[in-house]
């Protein structure tokens, strides 16, 4: 028979409630940011939602500013990590059009199903208009995403400026498409049509 795990002890008394981690607080913060932006991010509100006192918050963060900075850092780190899942073939051995459509399908289909992710991204971008640190992180993420597009599109042109322009256009169009498609569950035809249009524009194909 498996032995039951001992309860955590706080102040010498046993409790069955698991101790919160830093990520628990940041996950709760994501819900608040998605719902109402960074102005919605309050320590007392988070404490109530998590069912703990504000003292628990200060175990993980120095203050509200530390929470905001930590949230932004995690957002940046996760967005950069996501790039690994749709990294183009740097060896250039595959079909550029097929690879582009595959990447677009991944980006747009996922966006249409994940409303909160886009809500958080838009909130971060809105916050970046009045917060220099957030603006720096958004610029870093944007640059990394555009650079990744360049890895693919440099296979269709030897002109670095054209590659950069096309990569920027593709990125802006992808973000815009994500905004439009988010929440349109089951509308696979619309997603497929937009994927095809974006690929054709970027690859310079006619008869759209």
N, C-alpha and C positions, 0 to 999 in steps of 0.2 A: 504494500500500500504506500502511495506517495505521501510523504510528510507535508503538511500544510506549510506554506511560506509564512515566516514570522511577520507580524504587523510592524510597520514603521513606528518608531517612538519619537514623540515630540514632547520635550519637557518631562521625560521620564514616563509618559503615559502612552500606552499602545493605541494606535489608530489604524483603521482599515483603509483610510483615504491615501492614495498614492501621492507622493510629493510631486509638485509641478516642476517642470523643467523650463529652461529659457525658451525652448521652442514652443511649449504650450502657451506661453504668454504671447509669443510672436504670431502663433496661429490664431489666437483670439483677436489680436490686433488686426490681422488681415481681414477678419470678418467685419470689424468696425470701419476700417479704411474702405473696404468694398462698399459698405452700406452708405457711408456719408463723407468719405474723404478724411484727410488728416485732422480736420477740425473735430471729427467725431471720436478721436483717439484720446480717451481719458482713463487715467489709472483707476479711479473709483469705479467706473463703468466696467472695466475689464475685471476688477476684483470681484464685483458682484456676479458677473457672468461665470467666472471660474469658481465661485463659491469659497473664496478665501479673503483674508484681510489684506489691507494694503501693505502690511509688513512683509508678506510673501513676495510682493513685487520688488521691494528694495533688497531682497536677497539676491536677485538676478540683475537688477539695473540700478544705476546710481540715481537717476532721476528721469523725468519725462523725456528730456532731450536725448538721453542715452537710449531710451526705448525707440524713439524715432530714428536715430542713427543706426541702431542695430537692425531695425526693420528694413531700412533702405539698403543696408549692406547685404542682408539676406536676399532681398529682392534682386539686387545686382548679381550676386553669386549664383543664384538659381537660374537667372536668365542667361548668364554666360555658360553655365553647365548644360543648359538645354541645347546649345549649339552643337554639342557632341552627337546628338541624336539625328541631326540632318546635315552632317558635314559632307560636302561634295567629294567626289572621287578626285583626289589631287593628282592621281596619275593620268587622268584624262583618257581612260580607255573605253569609257561607256558612251552611250548616246546622250548628248547634252539635253535634247528636248525631253526625252523620257525621264532623265534624272531631275530636270526642272519640274516637270509635272508631278513627279513622285514627292518632291520636297513641298510643293504647293499643296498637294493633297494632305500631307501630314500637317502642315501649318494651318490650313483653313478648316479642315474637318475637326481638328482638335479645338480650334477656337470656337466653332459653332456649338460645341458641347460644354465648354468651360466658361460660364458667364463670370464667375467670381474672379478668375484669373485676369480677364480683360478689365473688369471693374477696378481691380487693384492697379493694373498698369496705367489706366487712364487717371486714376487718383494720384499716382506717383508723378505722372507727367504734369498734371495740374499743379501739384505741390512744387514742382521744379521751377515754375514760373516765378515763385517768390522765395525760394530757398536755394542758395548757391550750391550747397552740398548735394542736394537732390539733383540739381541741374547737371553737375559734374558726372554723377552716376548714370543719369539718363544718356548723356552724351557718350559715355564709355560703352554702354550697351548698344546704342545706335551704331557706333563706329564698328563694334565687333560684328554686329549682324550684317552691316554693309560689306565689311571685309570678307565675310563668309560667302556672300553673294558673288564677290569678285573672284573667288577661287573657282567657281563654276563658270562664270561668264567670260573669264579670260581665255576660255577655250573657243570662243566664237569671234574673238577680235584680238588683234595685237596692239591696238591703240589703248594705252592705259587710261586716258581720259574718257574714252567711249565706254570702256568697261566700268569705270567708276560711276559714270552717269547712269548707265543701264542698271547697275547694282542699286543705286540710290532710288531710281524710279521703281524698281521691283520691290524694294523694301517699303517705300511709302504706299504703294498700291496694295501690298500684302497687309499692312497695318490697317489701311482703310477697309479692305475686304473683311478683315476680322471683325471690325466694328459693325459692319453691315450684316454679317452672317451670324454673329453671336445670338444664340437663342432660337435660330431657325432649325429646330430639330427635325430631322427626317427629310430636309429639303436637299437631297443629294444632287438633284438635277441642277439647282442653282449653284451649288458649290463646284460641281464639275464644269459648268459653263464658265464661271469666273476663272477657274484654274486654266482652262483652255485659252481664254481671252488674254490673260496675263502672259502666258507662255508665248503666244503668237506676237504680242506687242514687243516683248523683250527680244525675241529671236528675229524680229523684223519680217515676219511672215504676213502675207496679205490675205484677202478673202476671209475676213473675220465675220 
